[in-house]
Amino acid sequence: METVLDIEKNTIVENAKAYCDEQGLEVVFTHEIDHTQLQIISERTKNLSAMYHANVGMLLDRLNNGCYLIIKDGEIYGHIFAHKHVVGKFSVFERSSLWVHEQYRSHNLGLLLMDLLTKHFNKNFLISIAQGATVHHNNELLGMRYITLKDLSPVLIEVLEKLGKLRDEVKYKYYVNAYFESKIGQFNKILKSKLL
């Protein structure tokens, strides 16, 4: 049985897909972006305060995991990447570098990209770390669960801190996908044993 959130999310995503069709926007999953476009994306992440800066090398690493693009006439109008953190023997993916051109921002294309990437990594550990209330709401629409840092292994927190994702539950909220939620106890127990 679908929940109210499921119905809301499905309606928004279907409307976003229909809007893309109307506007001639193509949504693609890829492992390849030319260097010039990567440089533009890198500069964008540097210049927009809401985005975590990703240099071209970091973006190339993320491309190995694949990314979703919104494209029209060879131009990129939206993107989302998956940043892979290696924690012990586990890979933890984080949605990153989400951006939609301001011309299309009011049509929920950001949620569409988040939904596609979340589904793509539904059998993996996926985490979202963000400040914005809109992103928190979208995470809940996508079925991700809010967790506190005390729910996470100190090893994972340490890895995130090294990457500049500070222990800050005042500014940031942490969400995990259903797969991560189902395995979090086992995940933490294995990582804790590495510390002993």
C-alpha positions as CSV (number, residue, x, y, z in Angstrom):
1,M,0.0,0.0,0.0
2,E,1.4,3.4,-1.0
3,T,1.8,6.0,1.7
4,V,0.9,9.7,1.3
5,L,4.7,10.4,0.8
6,D,4.9,7.7,-1.9
7,I,1.9,9.2,-3.8
8,E,3.3,12.7,-3.5
9,K,6.8,11.6,-4.7
10,N,5.5,9.5,-7.6
11,T,3.2,12.4,-8.7
12,I,6.1,15.0,-8.6
13,V,8.6,12.7,-10.4
14,E,6.0,11.8,-13.1
15,N,5.3,15.5,-13.6
16,A,9.0,16.3,-13.8
17,K,9.5,13.5,-16.4
18,A,6.6,14.9,-18.4
19,Y,8.0,18.4,-18.2
20,C,11.4,17.1,-19.5
21,D,9.6,15.6,-22.5
22,E,7.7,18.8,-23.2
23,Q,10.9,20.9,-23.0
24,G,13.0,18.5,-25.1
25,L,15.3,17.7,-22.1
26,E,16.9,14.3,-22.0
27,V,17.9,12.6,-18.8
28,V,20.8,10.2,-19.2
29,F,23.0,8.1,-17.0
30,T,26.7,8.2,-18.1
31,H,30.3,7.5,-17.1
32,E,31.6,10.1,-19.6
33,I,31.7,13.9,-19.6
34,D,34.2,15.9,-21.7
35,H,37.0,17.8,-19.9
36,T,35.6,21.2,-20.7
37,Q,32.2,20.4,-19.2
38,L,33.9,18.9,-16.1
39,Q,35.8,22.1,-15.7
40,I,32.5,24.1,-15.9
41,I,30.9,21.8,-13.3
42,S,34.0,22.1,-11.0
43,E,33.9,25.9,-11.2
44,R,30.1,25.8,-10.5
45,T,30.7,23.8,-7.3
46,K,33.4,26.3,-6.3
47,N,31.2,29.4,-6.9
48,L,27.9,28.2,-5.4
49,S,28.1,28.3,-1.6
50,A,25.4,25.5,-1.2
51,M,27.7,23.1,-3.1
52,Y,30.7,21.2,-1.8
53,H,33.7,22.1,-4.1
54,A,34.7,19.3,-6.4
55,N,37.8,19.7,-8.5
56,V,38.1,18.0,-11.9
57,G,40.0,15.1,-10.4
58,M,37.3,14.5,-7.9
59,L,34.6,14.7,-10.6
60,L,36.5,12.1,-12.7
61,D,36.6,9.8,-9.7
62,R,32.8,10.2,-9.3
63,L,32.2,9.6,-12.9
64,N,33.5,6.0,-12.3
65,N,30.3,5.5,-10.2
66,G,28.2,7.1,-13.0
67,C,26.1,10.3,-12.9
68,Y,22.8,11.5,-14.2
69,L,22.7,14.5,-16.6
70,I,19.9,16.6,-18.0
71,I,20.8,17.5,-21.5
72,K,19.4,19.6,-24.3
73,D,21.1,20.4,-27.6
74,G,24.4,19.1,-26.2
75,E,24.3,21.5,-23.2
76,I,24.1,20.2,-19.6
77,Y,21.1,21.7,-17.7
78,G,21.3,19.5,-14.6
79,H,23.6,17.0,-13.0
80,I,24.0,14.7,-10.0
81,F,27.0,12.5,-9.1
82,A,27.7,9.7,-6.6
83,H,30.7,10.2,-4.4
84,K,32.1,6.9,-3.1
85,H,33.6,6.8,0.4
86,V,35.6,3.7,1.3
87,V,34.9,2.8,5.0
88,G,36.7,-0.3,6.1
89,K,35.8,-2.9,3.4
90,F,32.5,-1.1,2.6
91,S,31.6,1.4,-0.1
92,V,29.3,4.2,1.1
93,F,27.9,6.4,-1.7
94,E,26.8,9.9,-1.2
95,R,24.7,11.9,-3.6
96,S,26.8,15.0,-4.6
97,S,27.0,18.0,-6.9
98,L,23.3,18.3,-7.5
99,W,22.6,21.2,-9.7
100,V,19.7,22.3,-12.1
101,H,19.8,25.3,-14.3
102,E,17.8,28.2,-12.8
103,Q,15.5,28.2,-15.9
104,Y,14.2,24.7,-14.9
105,R,14.6,24.8,-11.2
106,S,10.9,25.3,-10.3
107,H,9.9,22.0,-12.0
108,N,11.3,19.5,-9.5
109,L,14.1,18.3,-11.8
110,G,16.4,18.2,-8.7
111,L,14.1,15.7,-7.1
112,L,13.9,13.7,-10.3
113,L,17.7,13.4,-10.4
114,M,17.8,12.5,-6.7
115,D,15.2,9.8,-7.2
116,L,17.1,8.3,-10.2
117,L,20.4,8.2,-8.4
118,T,18.8,6.8,-5.2
119,K,17.1,4.0,-7.2
120,H,20.4,3.3,-9.0
121,F,22.2,2.7,-5.6
122,N,19.3,1.0,-3.8
123,K,21.4,-2.1,-3.2
124,N,24.3,-0.1,-1.8
125,F,25.0,2.0,1.3
126,L,23.7,5.5,0.3
127,I,23.9,8.5,2.6
128,S,22.8,12.1,2.1
129,I,24.3,15.0,4.1
130,A,22.7,18.3,3.6
131,Q,21.6,21.6,5.2
132,G,18.6,22.6,3.2
133,A,15.0,21.9,4.4
134,T,14.0,21.2,0.8
135,V,16.7,18.5,0.5
136,H,15.5,17.0,3.8
137,H,11.9,16.9,2.6
138,N,13.0,15.4,-0.7
139,N,15.1,12.7,1.2
140,E,11.9,11.8,3.2
141,L,9.9,11.7,-0.1
142,L,12.5,9.3,-1.4
143,G,12.1,7.0,1.6
144,M,15.4,7.8,3.2
145,R,15.6,7.8,7.0
146,Y,16.9,10.6,9.2
147,I,19.6,9.4,11.5
148,T,21.8,11.0,14.1
149,L,25.5,10.8,14.4
150,K,25.2,8.5,17.4
151,D,23.6,6.0,15.0
152,L,26.7,5.9,12.9
153,S,30.0,4.1,13.4
154,P,32.8,6.4,14.7
155,V,34.9,5.0,11.8
156,L,32.4,6.3,9.2
157,I,32.2,9.7,11.0
158,E,36.0,9.9,11.0
159,V,36.1,9.2,7.2
160,L,33.4,11.9,6.6
161,E,35.3,14.4,8.7
162,K,38.5,13.9,6.7
163,L,36.5,14.8,3.7
164,G,35.3,18.0,5.3
165,K,31.8,16.6,6.2
166,L,32.0,17.8,9.8
167,R,30.2,16.4,12.9
168,D,27.6,19.1,12.8
169,E,24.0,18.2,13.5
170,V,23.0,21.8,13.9
171,K,23.6,22.7,10.3
172,Y,23.4,19.3,8.7
173,K,21.1,16.3,8.7
174,Y,22.1,12.8,7.8
175,Y,19.8,10.5,5.8
176,V,20.4,6.9,4.8
177,N,18.6,4.7,2.2
178,A,16.5,1.7,3.2
179,Y,19.4,-0.7,2.4
180,F,21.8,1.2,4.7
181,E,19.1,1.4,7.4
182,S,18.5,-2.3,7.3
183,K,22.2,-3.1,7.7
184,I,23.3,-0.2,9.9
185,G,23.6,-2.4,13.1
186,Q,25.7,-5.0,11.3
187,F,27.7,-2.3,9.6
188,N,28.5,-0.5,12.8
189,K,29.4,-3.7,14.6
190,I,31.9,-4.8,11.9
191,L,33.5,-1.4,11.9
192,K,33.7,-1.2,15.7
193,S,35.5,-4.6,15.7
194,K,38.2,-3.0,13.5
195,L,38.9,-0.5,16.3
196,L,39.4,-3.2,19.0
